[in-house]
Structures are given as C-alpha cells and as structure tokens.
C-alpha cells in the first residue's frame, strides 16, 4: 500500500504495565527509533580495504502531546514519573486504532524520561515533545 496516512493509534503510558493509562486523546505522535552503531574495521596488510559492521542497538521513543496540566492529563503523569528516582516509565502503542494483530503490531517497552518542559508562549497551543532512551530490555513488537 503506497502513501498510507497516519490517522489514529493507541498509546498507554504509566509507571509500569499494570498501571498504564490510555493517553491516545493527548498524543499526536509516538515514534520508536532504532539505530545501530557503526563499527569500523580497518584495512590490513592482507586486505587493504576497510569495512563497517553493525554494532550495538540503541532505541528511543519520541512522544508528542498536548500538555494541559490537568490531573488526568499526560503532562501530569510524566511530571510524576520524572520526579521518581529512576524516572522510568512503561509505554505501549499501535500505529492504528483497534486490536493488535499482524497488520497492527503493538510496540512496548520501558524508557527513561530525562526532560519535561512546562509552558508555552501566550496564544500558542500547549504542546510538548519528549525523546526518551529505551532501557536495555529494548522494545518488544507483538502481533497478538
């Protein structure tokens, strides 16, 4: 399918899987970014051409959201999370609304919240974006 447009999705966030809350109505973007470190292999006398191999995996989750400060909002949840000792939170989300399946996988994991802004200029939409490193357990992709 060419040119698919993002029109909906699901996202839950909380201190752990059992207390995760659906914040789909606050979130305008959830993106999981996976990168690999490039390991450079130098040339040798027997092979004068260097090369590169894929090294360790790093993952981040990016969440863009409307940041009203009401007690039931995502900003308030993130404020509570960043105030904890570990600042870690559980997240899960699907790219499309509806049930998890082969055409709508669920991505989940634990990430560390390292920054959280408060406020916007007068007249602007209260919005925020956080980019959080995923813990060493990594992101899980589920289809059931």
TIMI-2910 file (N, C-alpha, C, CB; in pm, 1 decimal, decimal comma, always signed):
<rs>
+----------+----------+----------+----------+----------+----------+----------+----------+----------+----------+----------+----------+------+
!      n_x !      n_y !      n_z !     ca_x !     ca_y !     ca_z !      c_x !      c_y !      c_z !     cb_x !     cb_y !     cb_z ! resn !
+----------+----------+----------+----------+----------+----------+----------+----------+----------+----------+----------+----------+------+
!    +85,1 !   -117,0 !     +0,0 !     +0,0 !     +0,0 !     +0,0 !    +89,8 !   +123,5 !     +0,0 !    -96,9 !     -0,3 !   +122,4 !  Unk !
!    +74,1 !   +210,3 !    -94,1 !   +156,2 !   +330,2 !   -102,5 !    +83,4 !   +449,2 !    -41,6 !   +193,7 !   +359,6 !   -248,0 !  Unk !
!   +158,1 !   +533,9 !    +22,3 !   +104,1 !   +660,1 !    +71,4 !     +8,6 !   +649,2 !   +188,8 !    +35,6 !   +728,2 !    -37,9 !  Unk !
!    +32,8 !   +558,4 !   +280,9 !    -55,0 !   +544,1 !   +396,3 !    -42,1 !   +666,0 !   +486,9 !    -22,3 !   +415,0 !   +474,2 !  Unk !
!   -154,2 !   +716,3 !   +534,9 !   -157,2 !   +836,0 !   +618,4 !   -188,4 !   +796,7 !   +762,4 !   -261,7 !   +937,8 !   +565,7 !  Unk !
!   -114,8 !   +855,1 !   +857,3 !   -137,6 !   +829,2 !   +999,6 !   -261,8 !   +905,7 !  +1043,4 !    -13,5 !   +870,2 !  +1085,6 !  Unk !
!   -366,9 !   +832,2 !  +1079,0 !   -493,0 !   +895,7 !  +1119,3 !   -537,6 !   +857,0 !  +1259,6 !   -601,5 !   +860,0 !  +1021,2 !  Unk !
!   -472,4 !   +762,7 !  +1320,6 !   -512,4 !   +720,6 !  +1454,3 !   -411,6 !   +624,9 !  +1511,0 !   -650,4 !   +656,7 !  +1452,5 !  Unk !
!   -435,5 !   +583,5 !  +1633,4 !   -346,3 !   +490,2 !  +1700,1 !   -384,2 !   +478,0 !  +1845,9 !   -200,6 !   +534,3 !  +1686,0 !  Unk !
!   -310,7 !   +397,5 !  +1916,7 !   -332,1 !   +377,2 !  +2059,9 !   -200,9 !   +398,6 !  +2132,1 !   -388,8 !   +235,5 !  +2089,3 !  Unk !
!   -205,9 !   +457,9 !  +2250,5 !    -85,5 !   +468,0 !  +2332,9 !   -124,4 !   +466,5 !  +2479,8 !     -5,5 !   +596,5 !  +2299,0 !  Unk !
!    -51,2 !   +385,8 !  +2555,4 !    -67,0 !   +380,8 !  +2700,1 !    +68,1 !   +411,1 !  +2763,4 !   -121,7 !   +241,9 !  +2746,9 !  Unk !
!    +64,8 !   +484,0 !  +2874,7 !   +186,7 !   +520,9 !  +2947,2 !   +157,2 !   +510,6 !  +3096,2 !   +235,5 !   +665,5 !  +2908,9 !  Unk !
!   +254,5 !   +465,7 !  +3171,2 !   +241,0 !   +459,3 !  +3315,9 !   +369,7 !   +415,1 !  +3380,7 !   +128,8 !   +365,9 !  +3354,8 !  Unk !
!   +373,0 !   +416,8 !  +3513,2 !   +493,6 !   +373,0 !  +3584,2 !   +530,1 !   +227,7 !  +3555,6 !   +475,0 !   +391,5 !  +3732,8 !  Unk !
!   +428,8 !   +144,2 !  +3525,3 !   +453,0 !     +4,1 !  +3492,0 !   +336,3 !    -46,2 !  +3407,7 !   +470,7 !    -82,8 !  +3621,0 !  Unk !
!   +347,8 !   -169,0 !  +3356,7 !   +246,6 !   -222,6 !  +3266,1 !   +108,3 !   -227,3 !  +3331,7 !   +286,8 !   -362,3 !  +3219,5 !  Unk !
!   +103,4 !   -259,2 !  +3460,0 !    -24,8 !   -272,8 !  +3527,7 !    -96,8 !   -141,9 !  +3554,6 !     -4,9 !   -343,0 !  +3655,1 !  Unk !
!    -24,1 !    -31,4 !  +3551,8 !    -87,1 !    +97,7 !  +3580,0 !    -85,7 !   +191,8 !  +3460,1 !    -18,0 !   +163,9 !  +3696,6 !  Unk !
!    -56,1 !   +139,3 !  +3341,8 !    -53,4 !   +222,1 !  +3221,0 !   -194,5 !   +268,9 !  +3185,6 !     +8,6 !   +143,8 !  +3102,6 !  Unk !
!   -205,0 !   +395,6 !  +3147,4 !   -332,1 !   +460,1 !  +3116,1 !   -334,0 !   +497,1 !  +2967,8 !   -354,2 !   +586,3 !  +3205,1 !  Unk !
!   -450,2 !   +487,0 !  +2906,0 !   -466,2 !   +523,6 !  +2765,2 !   -464,5 !   +675,5 !  +2752,5 !   -598,0 !   +464,9 !  +2706,7 !  Unk !
!   -360,8 !   +727,0 !  +2686,8 !   -347,8 !   +870,4 !  +2662,5 !   -361,2 !   +904,0 !  +2514,4 !   -214,1 !   +920,6 !  +2715,0 !  Unk !
!   -429,7 !   +820,2 !  +2438,8 !   -442,5 !   +840,1 !  +2294,1 !   -499,8 !   +976,7 !  +2258,8 !   -529,9 !   +731,8 !  +2234,5 !  Unk !
!   -588,9 !  +1031,3 !  +2342,3 !   -651,1 !  +1161,0 !  +2312,7 !   -557,5 !  +1278,8 !  +2336,5 !   -775,5 !  +1178,4 !  +2396,4 !  Unk !
!   -441,4 !  +1255,6 !  +2397,4 !   -344,6 !  +1362,5 !  +2422,7 !   -227,2 !  +1358,4 !  +2325,0 !   -292,8 !  +1353,1 !  +2565,4 !  Unk !
!   -200,1 !  +1240,8 !  +2265,4 !    -77,3 !  +1219,4 !  +2189,1 !   -101,1 !  +1241,8 !  +2040,0 !    -23,2 !  +1077,9 !  +2213,2 !  Unk !
!    -13,6 !  +1323,3 !  +1978,5 !    -20,9 !  +1345,4 !  +1833,9 !    +86,1 !  +1266,3 !  +1759,1 !     -6,7 !  +1494,1 !  +1802,7 !  Unk !
!   +183,8 !  +1210,9 !  +1833,1 !   +287,0 !  +1129,4 !  +1769,3 !   +353,1 !  +1038,5 !  +1872,5 !   +392,7 !  +1218,8 !  +1700,4 !  Unk !
!   +368,4 !   +912,9 !  +1837,8 !   +456,4 !   +822,1 !  +1910,3 !   +541,8 !   +753,8 !  +1804,7 !   +375,3 !   +717,1 !  +1998,4 !  Unk !
!   +670,7 !   +766,8 !  +1820,0 !   +761,9 !   +711,6 !  +1720,7 !   +872,5 !   +634,9 !  +1793,9 !   +821,8 !   +824,6 !  +1629,9 !  Unk !
!   +898,8 !   +512,1 !  +1751,2 !  +1009,2 !   +433,4 !  +1804,3 !  +1123,0 !   +440,2 !  +1703,4 !   +966,2 !   +284,8 !  +1832,5 !  Unk !
!  +1239,3 !   +482,3 !  +1750,6 !  +1356,2 !   +496,0 !  +1663,9 !  +1460,1 !   +392,5 !  +1705,8 !  +1415,4 !   +640,8 !  +1670,7 !  Unk !
!  +1503,1 !   +310,7 !  +1611,6 !  +1606,9 !   +210,6 !  +1636,4 !  +1727,1 !   +243,5 !  +1550,3 !  +1555,3 !    +66,5 !  +1607,0 !  Unk !
!  +1843,3 !   +253,0 !  +1612,3 !  +1967,7 !   +279,2 !  +1539,0 !  +2071,1 !   +175,2 !  +1577,9 !  +2020,9 !   +422,7 !  +1567,7 !  Unk !
!  +2165,5 !   +154,9 !  +1489,9 !  +2278,4 !    +64,8 !  +1516,3 !  +2406,2 !   +146,5 !  +1507,2 !  +2281,1 !    -56,2 !  +1415,4 !  Unk !
!  +2497,6 !   +122,3 !  +1598,5 !  +2627,8 !   +187,9 !  +1597,0 !  +2712,2 !   +123,2 !  +1487,4 !  +2698,5 !   +177,8 !  +1736,8 !  Unk !
!  +2782,2 !   +205,2 !  +1411,9 !  +2870,9 !   +154,9 !  +1307,7 !  +3007,3 !   +121,5 !  +1368,9 !  +2885,8 !   +259,0 !  +1192,6 !  Unk !
!  +3051,1 !     -3,8 !  +1351,6 !  +3182,2 !    -46,9 !  +1399,7 !  +3274,5 !    -51,2 !  +1278,6 !  +3175,1 !   -187,4 !  +1472,6 !  Unk !
!  +3378,3 !    +29,7 !  +1283,4 !  +3471,7 !    +39,0 !  +1171,7 !  +3580,7 !    -67,5 !  +1184,7 !  +3534,4 !   +179,9 !  +1164,9 !  Unk !
!  +3603,3 !   -141,3 !  +1077,7 !  +3707,4 !   -243,9 !  +1073,1 !  +3814,5 !   -193,8 !   +977,0 !  +3649,9 !   -384,8 !  +1028,0 !  Unk !
!  +3933,1 !   -166,3 !  +1029,9 !  +4036,8 !   -108,7 !   +943,0 !  +4091,7 !   -211,2 !   +844,4 !  +4151,1 !    -52,4 !  +1027,3 !  Unk !
!  +4148,2 !   -160,8 !   +739,4 !  +4216,7 !   -247,8 !   +644,3 !  +4339,1 !   -311,7 !   +708,6 !  +4257,4 !   -169,1 !   +518,9 !  Unk !
!  +4385,2 !   -418,4 !   +648,6 !  +4506,1 !   -487,7 !   +696,7 !  +4604,2 !   -501,5 !   +580,3 !  +4470,9 !   -629,0 !   +757,0 !  Unk !
!  +4719,7 !   -555,1 !   +610,7 !  +4815,8 !   -577,5 !   +503,8 !  +4762,1 !   -677,9 !   +402,9 !  +4948,8 !   -625,9 !   +560,9 !  Unk !
!  +4681,5 !   -773,2 !   +451,6 !  +4624,2 !   -874,0 !   +362,7 !  +4494,3 !   -829,2 !   +297,3 !  +4600,2 !  -1000,8 !   +438,9 !  Unk !
!  +4427,5 !   -731,1 !   +353,8 !  +4301,4 !   -678,2 !   +298,4 !  +4303,9 !   -526,1 !   +316,1 !  +4173,9 !   -742,7 !   +369,9 !  Unk !
!  +4355,2 !   -454,1 !   +216,2 !  +4376,2 !   -310,6 !   +231,3 !  +4248,4 !   -225,9 !   +228,6 !  +4467,0 !   -263,9 !   +124,1 !  Unk !
!  +4134,4 !   -288,5 !   +220,8 !  +4009,3 !   -212,6 !   +219,3 !  +3939,9 !   -227,4 !   +355,1 !  +3915,8 !   -261,1 !   +103,5 !  Unk !
!  +3908,3 !   -114,3 !   +418,4 !  +3835,2 !   -117,7 !   +544,5 !  +3688,1 !   -147,9 !   +519,9 !  +3850,7 !    +15,2 !   +619,4 !  Unk !
!  +3617,7 !   -178,0 !   +626,5 !  +3474,9 !   -205,6 !   +614,9 !  +3403,5 !   -165,2 !   +743,4 !  +3450,2 !   -354,8 !   +583,8 !  Unk !
!  +3272,7 !   -177,6 !   +742,7 !  +3191,4 !   -144,3 !   +859,3 !  +3096,3 !   -258,7 !   +888,1 !  +3113,4 !    -12,6 !   +837,3 !  Unk !
!  +3067,7 !   -279,2 !  +1014,0 !  +2969,3 !   -378,1 !  +1058,6 !  +2872,3 !   -308,6 !  +1153,4 !  +3038,6 !   -501,0 !  +1128,3 !  Unk !
!  +2751,9 !   -363,6 !  +1161,2 !  +2652,8 !   -310,1 !  +1254,4 !  +2688,4 !   -352,8 !  +1396,1 !  +2510,0 !   -357,8 !  +1217,2 !  Unk !
!  +2694,2 !   -256,6 !  +1486,9 !  +2726,1 !   -283,8 !  +1626,9 !  +2600,4 !   -285,3 !  +1712,4 !  +2824,5 !   -179,9 !  +1680,3 !  Unk !
!  +2612,6 !   -233,9 !  +1832,2 !  +2503,4 !   -239,3 !  +1929,9 !  +2381,5 !   -160,8 !  +1881,8 !  +2550,4 !   -184,9 !  +2065,2 !  Unk !
!  +2266,9 !   -200,3 !  +1935,6 !  +2139,5 !   -135,8 !  +1903,2 !  +2105,6 !    -33,2 !  +2010,6 !  +2025,7 !   -240,7 !  +1890,1 !  Unk !
!  +2059,7 !    +82,6 !  +1968,8 !  +2006,2 !   +184,1 !  +2059,6 !  +1864,3 !   +214,8 !  +2015,3 !  +2095,0 !   +314,1 !  +2060,7 !  Unk !
!  +1775,0 !   +237,1 !  +2112,8 !  +1636,2 !   +270,3 !  +2080,1 !  +1590,1 !   +389,5 !  +2162,3 !  +1543,8 !   +149,5 !  +2104,6 !  Unk !
!  +1501,5 !   +467,0 !  +2101,2 !  +1438,8 !   +581,9 !  +2166,6 !  +1290,8 !   +580,3 !  +2133,2 !  +1505,0 !   +716,5 !  +2122,1 !  Unk !
!  +1211,0 !   +637,3 !  +2220,4 !  +1071,1 !   +660,2 !  +2190,8 !  +1049,5 !   +812,0 !  +2194,5 !   +976,7 !   +584,4 !  +2292,9 !  Unk !
!   +983,5 !   +863,5 !  +2091,4 !   +951,5 !  +1006,0 !  +2081,3 !   +800,6 !  +1018,8 !  +2097,5 !  +1000,7 !  +1068,0 !  +1944,1 !  Unk !
!   +758,7 !  +1104,6 !  +2189,4 !   +616,4 !  +1125,0 !  +2214,7 !   +586,8 !  +1273,8 !  +2206,8 !   +574,4 !  +1067,1 !  +2353,1 !  Unk !
!   +498,2 !  +1312,0 !  +2115,3 !   +449,6 !  +1449,9 !  +2103,9 !   +308,1 !  +1451,8 !  +2159,6 !   +453,7 !  +1501,9 !  +1954,1 !  Unk !
!   +278,5 !  +1552,7 !  +2242,1 !   +148,9 !  +1550,8 !  +2310,0 !   +101,2 !  +1691,4 !  +2344,5 !   +157,0 !  +1466,5 !  +2436,5 !  Unk !
!    -29,6 !  +1700,6 !  +2365,5 !    -90,2 !  +1823,8 !  +2415,3 !    -66,2 !  +1826,3 !  +2565,1 !   -244,3 !  +1832,6 !  +2380,7 !  Unk !
!    -12,7 !  +1936,2 !  +2615,6 !    +37,6 !  +1936,1 !  +2752,6 !    -44,5 !  +2024,1 !  +2846,2 !   +180,9 !  +1981,5 !  +2754,0 !  Unk !
!   -177,1 !  +2002,5 !  +2847,4 !   -251,4 !  +2071,4 !  +2951,4 !   -209,2 !  +2012,2 !  +3085,3 !   -406,1 !  +2058,8 !  +2929,4 !  Unk !
!   -227,4 !  +2087,7 !  +3192,0 !   -171,8 !  +2045,9 !  +3320,7 !   -276,9 !  +1985,8 !  +3414,6 !   -105,5 !  +2163,8 !  +3388,0 !  Unk !
!   -393,9 !  +1947,7 !  +3360,5 !   -495,0 !  +1889,2 !  +3448,7 !   -446,6 !  +1755,8 !  +3503,7 !   -628,5 !  +1870,8 !  +3373,9 !  Unk !
!   -502,1 !  +1716,3 !  +3616,4 !   -454,9 !  +1598,2 !  +3689,2 !   -466,4 !  +1469,8 !  +3609,6 !   -531,2 !  +1583,5 !  +3816,9 !  Unk !
!   -558,8 !  +1461,6 !  +3515,1 !   -578,0 !  +1339,1 !  +3436,1 !   -499,7 !  +1341,3 !  +3305,3 !   -725,7 !  +1318,9 !  +3406,3 !  Unk !
!   -421,9 !  +1445,7 !  +3281,3 !   -351,0 !  +1460,5 !  +3154,6 !   -216,1 !  +1391,0 !  +3152,4 !   -332,2 !  +1605,4 !  +3124,2 !  Unk !
!   -162,2 !  +1376,5 !  +3033,4 !    -33,4 !  +1310,5 !  +3015,5 !    +79,9 !  +1389,5 !  +3078,9 !     -5,3 !  +1289,7 !  +2868,1 !  Unk !
!    +75,7 !  +1523,2 !  +3069,4 !   +182,0 !  +1603,0 !  +3129,2 !   +191,2 !  +1574,5 !  +3279,1 !   +157,8 !  +1753,4 !  +3104,1 !  Unk !
!    +77,7 !  +1567,3 !  +3348,2 !    +77,8 !  +1539,3 !  +3492,7 !   +135,6 !  +1401,3 !  +3520,5 !    -65,1 !  +1549,4 !  +3550,3 !  Unk !
!   +103,7 !  +1302,5 !  +3436,7 !   +159,0 !  +1167,8 !  +3453,4 !   +310,3 !  +1170,6 !  +3436,8 !    +95,8 !  +1069,8 !  +3352,3 !  Unk !
!   +358,1 !  +1241,2 !  +3334,5 !   +502,1 !  +1249,7 !  +3311,4 !   +572,4 !  +1327,2 !  +3422,6 !   +529,9 !  +1315,3 !  +3176,6 !  Unk !
!   +507,1 !  +1429,1 !  +3477,1 !   +563,3 !  +1504,2 !  +3589,9 !   +587,0 !  +1410,8 !  +3709,4 !   +468,5 !  +1620,9 !  +3630,4 !  Unk !
!   +488,2 !  +1325,3 !  +3737,1 !   +503,8 !  +1229,0 !  +3846,0 !   +617,5 !  +1131,1 !  +3816,6 !   +372,5 !  +1152,4 !  +3868,9 !  Unk !
!   +629,8 !  +1088,7 !  +3691,4 !   +733,0 !   +992,3 !  +3653,4 !   +872,2 !  +1052,7 !  +3663,8 !   +708,8 !   +941,9 !  +3511,9 !  Unk !
!   +890,9 !  +1174,2 !  +3614,0 !  +1024,8 !  +1235,1 !  +3617,1 !  +1068,0 !  +1266,9 !  +3759,1 !  +1027,7 !  +1362,6 !  +3532,6 !  Unk !
!   +971,8 !  +1272,8 !  +3850,0 !  +1001,7 !  +1301,6 !  +3990,6 !  +1042,8 !  +1177,1 !  +4069,0 !   +881,3 !  +1365,5 !  +4056,6 !  Unk !
!  +1034,6 !  +1058,9 !  +4006,5 !  +1075,9 !   +936,1 !  +4075,0 !  +1227,3 !   +918,6 !  +4065,9 !  +1004,0 !   +813,1 !  +4014,7 !  Unk !
!  +1280,3 !   +828,8 !  +4144,6 !  +1424,5 !   +803,7 !  +4146,2 !  +1475,6 !   +755,5 !  +4010,7 !  +1458,5 !   +701,1 !  +4253,4 !  Unk !
!  +1405,7 !   +661,3 !  +3948,7 !  +1453,0 !   +605,1 !  +3821,5 !  +1407,1 !   +684,2 !  +3699,9 !  +1406,3 !   +462,8 !  +3808,2 !  Unk !
!  +1296,5 !   +756,3 !  +3712,2 !  +1233,5 !   +830,2 !  +3601,3 !  +1198,8 !   +738,9 !  +3484,0 !  +1325,9 !   +942,0 !  +3553,3 !  Unk !
!  +1177,8 !   +610,6 !  +3511,8 !  +1141,9 !   +515,5 !  +3406,9 !   +990,8 !   +500,8 !  +3397,0 !  +1206,6 !   +379,0 !  +3433,3 !  Unk !
!   +944,2 !   +474,2 !  +3273,8 !   +801,5 !   +453,1 !  +3251,9 !   +780,5 !   +345,7 !  +3146,7 !   +732,6 !   +583,9 !  +3209,7 !  Unk !
!   +665,3 !   +281,7 !  +3157,1 !   +624,4 !   +180,6 !  +3060,2 !   +543,7 !   +249,8 !  +2950,8 !   +541,2 !    +66,3 !  +3128,4 !  Unk !
!   +561,2 !   +206,6 !  +2827,4 !   +479,8 !   +257,9 !  +2717,2 !   +439,7 !   +142,5 !  +2627,8 !   +556,2 !   +366,1 !  +2636,1 !  Unk !
!   +326,7 !   +157,8 !  +2563,7 !   +285,1 !    +65,2 !  +2459,0 !   +199,6 !   +141,8 !  +2360,8 !   +208,0 !    -57,1 !  +2517,2 !  Unk !
!   +208,2 !   +103,8 !  +2234,8 !   +128,6 !   +172,2 !  +2134,5 !   +119,3 !    +96,6 !  +2004,1 !   +184,6 !   +307,2 !  +2109,3 !  Unk !
!     +9,6 !   +123,2 !  +1934,0 !    -14,0 !    +69,3 !  +1799,9 !    -18,6 !   +186,7 !  +1702,5 !   -147,4 !    -15,0 !  +1793,9 !  Unk !
!    +22,0 !   +163,5 !  +1579,8 !    +18,3 !   +268,0 !  +1477,2 !   -124,0 !   +296,7 !  +1430,0 !   +104,7 !   +228,0 !  +1358,5 !  Unk !
!   -214,0 !   +200,5 !  +1447,1 !   -353,4 !   +217,4 !  +1406,1 !   -444,5 !   +191,1 !  +1525,3 !   -388,8 !   +122,6 !  +1288,2 !  Unk !
!   -562,9 !   +249,4 !  +1524,2 !   -659,5 !   +217,8 !  +1627,3 !   -706,4 !    +74,5 !  +1607,6 !   -778,6 !   +316,6 !  +1624,5 !  Unk !
!   -761,4 !    +16,5 !  +1710,1 !   -811,1 !   -120,6 !  +1700,2 !   -718,7 !   -219,7 !  +1767,6 !   -829,7 !   -159,0 !  +1555,5 !  Unk !
!   -749,7 !   -345,7 !  +1746,1 !   -678,7 !   -452,8 !  +1815,5 !   -541,0 !   -478,3 !  +1755,0 !   -760,9 !   -580,5 !  +1812,3 !  Unk !
!   -454,7 !   -532,7 !  +1836,9 !   -321,3 !   -571,4 !  +1793,9 !   -330,7 !   -693,6 !  +1702,3 !   -230,4 !   -600,8 !  +1916,2 !  Unk !
!   -256,0 !   -691,8 !  +1593,8 !   -255,1 !   -804,1 !  +1500,7 !   -139,1 !   -792,4 !  +1404,7 !   -386,6 !   -811,8 !  +1423,8 !  Unk !
!   -131,7 !   -881,6 !  +1310,2 !    -20,8 !   -885,1 !  +1216,0 !    -11,6 !   -754,9 !  +1135,3 !    -35,9 !  -1004,7 !  +1121,8 !  Unk !
!   -124,7 !   -690,3 !  +1108,1 !   -124,9 !   -563,2 !  +1034,7 !   -130,7 !   -442,2 !  +1126,6 !   -241,8 !   -559,0 !   +939,2 !  Unk !
!   -129,3 !   -463,6 !  +1257,0 !   -132,6 !   -355,0 !  +1355,1 !    -53,0 !   -398,2 !  +1478,8 !   -280,5 !   -317,8 !  +1393,6 !  Unk !
!    +80,2 !   -412,7 !  +1464,9 !   +159,6 !   -460,1 !  +1577,4 !   +162,2 !   -359,3 !  +1692,8 !   +301,2 !   -489,9 !  +1531,5 !  Unk !
!   +181,8 !   -412,7 !  +1813,1 !   +195,4 !   -328,1 !  +1931,6 !   +343,0 !   -323,0 !  +1968,3 !   +108,8 !   -381,9 !  +2051,5 !  Unk !
!   +392,9 !   -203,0 !  +1992,4 !   +529,7 !   -181,8 !  +2036,0 !   +525,5 !   -140,9 !  +2182,2 !   +601,9 !    -74,4 !  +1948,4 !  Unk !
!   +608,7 !   -203,4 !  +2265,0 !   +608,1 !   -172,0 !  +2407,7 !   +748,2 !   -180,1 !  +2464,1 !   +515,1 !   -266,4 !  +2483,8 !  Unk !
!   +766,7 !   -114,7 !  +2578,3 !   +896,4 !   -118,1 !  +2644,6 !   +898,5 !    -24,8 !  +2762,7 !  +1007,3 !    -82,1 !  +2547,9 !  Unk !
!  +1016,2 !     -8,7 !  +2818,0 !  +1038,9 !    +83,2 !  +2929,5 !  +1141,9 !   +185,3 !  +2884,7 !  +1086,4 !     +7,5 !  +3058,6 !  Unk !
!  +1113,1 !   +311,7 !  +2911,3 !  +1202,3 !   +420,1 !  +2871,5 !  +1231,6 !   +508,9 !  +2991,7 !  +1140,6 !   +503,1 !  +2756,2 !  Unk !
!  +1332,1 !   +593,2 !  +2978,0 !  +1371,3 !   +684,3 !  +3084,6 !  +1340,4 !   +827,0 !  +3041,9 !  +1521,7 !   +668,4 !  +3119,2 !  Unk !
!  +1262,5 !   +897,2 !  +3123,5 !  +1224,6 !  +1035,6 !  +3096,6 !  +1334,4 !  +1127,5 !  +3150,7 !  +1085,6 !  +1070,0 !  +3161,0 !  Unk !
!  +1405,5 !  +1194,8 !  +3061,7 !  +1518,8 !  +1277,6 !  +3101,4 !  +1489,7 !  +1426,9 !  +3100,3 !  +1634,0 !  +1249,9 !  +3011,9 !  Unk !
!  +1381,1 !  +1468,8 !  +3037,8 !  +1346,4 !  +1611,4 !  +3037,3 !  +1196,1 !  +1626,5 !  +3019,3 !  +1422,8 !  +1687,5 !  +2924,9 !  Unk !
!  +1141,6 !  +1733,6 !  +3074,2 !   +999,7 !  +1764,4 !  +3060,4 !   +983,1 !  +1915,1 !  +3071,0 !   +914,1 !  +1690,3 !  +3168,4 !  Unk !
!   +934,0 !  +1977,6 !  +2964,9 !   +913,9 !  +2122,3 !  +2963,7 !   +777,3 !  +2157,5 !  +3020,5 !   +928,2 !  +2178,0 !  +2821,3 !  Unk !
!   +767,0 !  +2279,3 !  +3069,1 !   +641,1 !  +2331,5 !  +3119,9 !   +615,6 !  +2467,1 !  +3055,4 !   +643,1 !  +2342,7 !  +3275,3 !  Unk !
!   +497,2 !  +2485,7 !  +2997,6 !   +457,9 !  +2615,8 !  +2945,3 !   +488,7 !  +2637,0 !  +2799,2 !   +523,3 !  +2721,1 !  +3022,8 !  Unk !
!   +415,2 !  +2731,1 !  +2739,6 !   +431,8 !  +2773,4 !  +2601,6 !   +401,6 !  +2922,7 !  +2594,9 !   +339,1 !  +2691,8 !  +2505,0 !  Unk !
!   +439,0 !  +2990,1 !  +2486,6 !   +407,2 !  +3131,9 !  +2471,1 !   +255,3 !  +3155,1 !  +2469,5 !   +470,5 !  +3186,4 !  +2342,1 !  Unk !
!   +215,6 !  +3271,7 !  +2513,3 !    +74,2 !  +3310,0 !  +2511,5 !    +21,8 !  +3300,4 !  +2368,9 !    +54,0 !  +3453,9 !  +2568,0 !  Unk !
!    -92,0 !  +3236,8 !  +2353,0 !   -154,0 !  +3222,0 !  +2222,2 !   -114,8 !  +3096,6 !  +2148,2 !   -121,2 !  +3338,0 !  +2139,3 !  Unk !
!    -12,2 !  +3026,2 !  +2194,6 !    +29,1 !  +2900,8 !  +2130,7 !    -44,8 !  +2782,5 !  +2191,8 !   +181,3 !  +2880,8 !  +2143,9 !  Unk !
!    -55,8 !  +2677,0 !  +2114,3 !   -111,2 !  +2552,4 !  +2163,8 !    -15,7 !  +2493,8 !  +2266,5 !   -136,6 !  +2452,5 !  +2048,1 !  Unk !
!    -68,6 !  +2452,9 !  +2380,4 !    +16,1 !  +2387,1 !  +2480,0 !    +51,5 !  +2248,2 !  +2428,1 !    -55,4 !  +2378,6 !  +2619,6 !  Unk !
!   +174,5 !  +2234,3 !  +2386,6 !   +220,5 !  +2106,0 !  +2334,4 !   +363,2 !  +2082,6 !  +2380,6 !   +211,2 !  +2101,4 !  +2179,4 !  Unk !
!   +404,9 !  +1958,1 !  +2371,8 !   +535,8 !  +1920,9 !  +2420,9 !   +583,0 !  +1799,3 !  +2342,0 !   +532,8 !  +1891,9 !  +2573,9 !  Unk !
!   +712,0 !  +1775,0 !  +2343,7 !   +767,9 !  +1655,0 !  +2282,9 !   +882,5 !  +1608,0 !  +2370,5 !   +815,5 !  +1681,3 !  +2136,2 !  Unk !
!   +884,6 !  +1478,4 !  +2398,8 !   +993,9 !  +1419,6 !  +2475,2 !  +1055,9 !  +1307,1 !  +2392,9 !   +944,3 !  +1367,1 !  +2613,6 !  Unk !
!  +1187,6 !  +1299,6 !  +2397,5 !  +1261,8 !  +1190,7 !  +2334,9 !  +1331,4 !  +1116,6 !  +2447,2 !  +1364,7 !  +1242,8 !  +2226,4 !  Unk !
!  +1295,5 !   +989,1 !  +2463,8 !  +1340,4 !   +912,6 !  +2579,5 !  +1415,4 !   +787,4 !  +2537,3 !  +1222,1 !   +875,2 !  +2667,5 !  Unk !
!  +1534,3 !   +764,1 !  +2593,3 !  +1605,2 !   +640,3 !  +2562,9 !  +1531,5 !   +520,9 !  +2622,4 !  +1749,4 !   +646,0 !  +2615,9 !  Unk !
!  +1526,8 !   +413,2 !  +2547,1 !  +1465,7 !   +288,1 !  +2593,0 !  +1569,3 !   +212,8 !  +2675,6 !  +1415,0 !   +200,7 !  +2472,2 !  Unk !
!  +1524,7 !   +148,2 !  +2781,4 !  +1616,8 !    +73,1 !  +2866,6 !  +1676,6 !    -45,5 !  +2790,3 !  +1544,6 !    +23,9 !  +2993,8 !  Unk !
!  +1773,3 !   -111,4 !  +2851,5 !  +1845,1 !   -218,9 !  +2784,2 !  +1757,5 !   -338,5 !  +2748,6 !  +1957,8 !   -264,6 !  +2870,2 !  Unk !
!  +1637,2 !   -348,6 !  +2806,0 !  +1546,5 !   -457,9 !  +2769,4 !  +1496,4 !   -442,8 !  +2625,9 !  +1427,5 !   -463,0 !  +2866,1 !  Unk !
!  +1499,4 !   -320,2 !  +2572,7 !  +1460,1 !   -296,9 !  +2434,2 !  +1310,0 !   -287,5 !  +2415,4 !  +1513,8 !   -405,7 !  +2347,5 !  Unk !
!  +1270,7 !   -268,5 !  +2291,8 !  +1130,3 !   -256,9 !  +2252,2 !  +1082,4 !   -392,8 !  +2203,4 !  +1111,0 !   -147,9 !  +2141,8 !  Unk !
!   +963,8 !   -430,8 !  +2245,4 !   +902,7 !   -555,4 !  +2201,8 !   +797,4 !   -525,7 !  +2096,0 !   +840,5 !   -631,2 !  +2321,3 !  Unk !
!   +794,8 !   -604,1 !  +1989,5 !   +692,9 !   -593,6 !  +1885,0 !   +604,0 !   -717,5 !  +1896,7 !   +757,9 !   -581,7 !  +1740,2 !  Unk !
!   +475,9 !   -695,7 !  +1926,3 !   +381,4 !   -806,7 !  +1943,3 !   +274,1 !   -799,3 !  +1835,1 !   +316,5 !   -803,6 !  +2084,9 !  Unk !
!   +228,6 !   -914,8 !  +1789,1 !   +121,4 !   -918,7 !  +1688,8 !     -2,3 !   -990,9 !  +1741,0 !   +170,9 !   -986,8 !  +1561,3 !  Unk !
!     -2,7 !  -1026,3 !  +1867,6 !   -119,9 !  -1091,1 !  +1926,8 !   -143,4 !  -1041,1 !  +2067,5 !   -103,4 !  -1243,1 !  +1927,4 !  Unk !
+----------+----------+----------+----------+----------+----------+----------+----------+----------+----------+----------+----------+------+
</rs>
